[in-house]
């Protein structure tokens, strides 16, 4: 029988070379152990309710750093949010704004939602705004087209913002600072070479 003794080190006690080895090994530990994007999703669902009138949006993304990566969302656009959006832009939508101010509006919002097309990708160009306004004969079609176009621009901008936020969070969680915080919070120890779990001495 023989006794084997392995000296253990905290991350801070390791050499620079051993630290680099540990950081490389733990590079994706913060994004593989749990759904790290959940908090960002919840925050963005609140923002989408405010910025586009979508309650309970479904957000999806793929990433990062590959062609076809991106983020998008789907959901129903609230009718009252659209009316408020139009009223606040009377110069751009004079006929729609005037109609929506009536006690008995003639324009009916039959459909207002963000839908996703088929395919494997989930970037911003895989979704679109689908707006169906039932209008009286002679109503200026340019306004209805303009409204759908404006909503589509908002959707595209928000999709890109979501992706940038997720990318920043991913970069932080896979960065040295966040990795070291995780290592120290879990009281991980290493052998002199930075192995985890430590190799037994021979």
WOGICOR-V678802 format. One record per residue. RES is the residue in one small letter. OMEGA is omega in degrees with one decimal (NA if undefined). Layout:
RES&OMEGA, RES&OMEGA
//
This chain:
x&175.2, x&179.6, x&179.8, x&-178.5, x&175.5, x&177.7, x&-177.4, x&-177.3, x&167.9, x&179.7, x&-177.2, x&-177.4, x&-177.5, x&173.1, x&179.3, x&179.8, x&179.9, x&177.4, x&179.5, x&178.4, x&179.8, x&-179.2, x&178.5, x&-179.8, x&-175.7, x&-170.8, x&-173.8, x&-177.0, x&-177.5, x&-178.6, x&178.2, x&-173.5, x&-178.0, x&179.9, x&-171.3, x&-175.8, x&-175.8, x&-178.7, x&178.1, x&177.8, x&-177.5, x&178.7, x&-179.0, x&175.5, x&175.4, x&-179.5, x&-179.2, x&175.1, x&-178.8, x&-170.7, x&-179.2, x&175.7, x&-179.0, x&179.7, x&179.2, x&-179.4, x&171.8, x&-177.7, x&175.6, x&177.8, x&168.6, x&-178.7, x&7.7, x&171.4, x&175.4, x&176.7, x&-178.7, x&176.6, x&178.2, x&-179.7, x&177.2, x&-179.5, x&176.4, x&177.9, x&179.5, x&177.6, x&-176.6, x&-177.6, x&-179.1, x&177.3, x&179.1, x&-179.9, x&177.7, x&178.2, x&-179.4, x&-177.8, x&179.9, x&-179.1, x&-175.4, x&179.1, x&-178.3, x&-177.8, x&-174.8, x&-178.0, x&178.3, x&-179.6, x&179.5, x&180.0, x&-178.1, x&177.3, x&179.1, x&175.0, x&179.9, x&-176.3, x&178.4, x&179.0, x&179.4, x&175.6, x&-175.9, x&179.7, x&175.7, x&-178.1, x&172.7, x&-176.6, x&179.6, x&176.5, x&178.3, x&-180.0, x&-175.2, x&-175.4, x&-178.5, x&-179.8, x&-170.7, x&-177.6, x&177.9, x&177.9, x&176.6, x&173.2, x&175.4, x&-176.3, x&179.2, x&177.8, x&175.0, x&-173.1, x&177.6, x&176.4, x&178.4, x&179.6, x&-176.9, x&-177.7, x&-178.6, x&179.3, x&-179.7, x&177.0, x&-179.2, x&179.1, x&178.9, x&179.1, x&179.1, x&178.2, x&178.3, x&177.2, x&176.9, x&-179.7, x&179.7, x&-179.5, x&-179.8, x&177.8, x&179.9, x&177.3, x&178.7, x&-178.7, x&179.0, x&178.2, x&179.5, x&178.9, x&178.0, x&179.9, x&178.4, x&179.3, x&179.2, x&-176.1, x&177.9, x&178.0, x&-175.1, x&-175.3, x&-178.9, x&179.5, x&179.0, x&177.6, x&179.2, x&179.5, x&-177.2, x&178.8, x&-179.6, x&178.8, x&178.3, x&176.5, x&-172.2, x&171.0, x&-172.8, x&-178.2, x&-179.9, x&179.4, x&176.3, x&-4.1, x&-175.4, x&173.7, x&176.9, x&176.9, x&178.2, x&NA
//
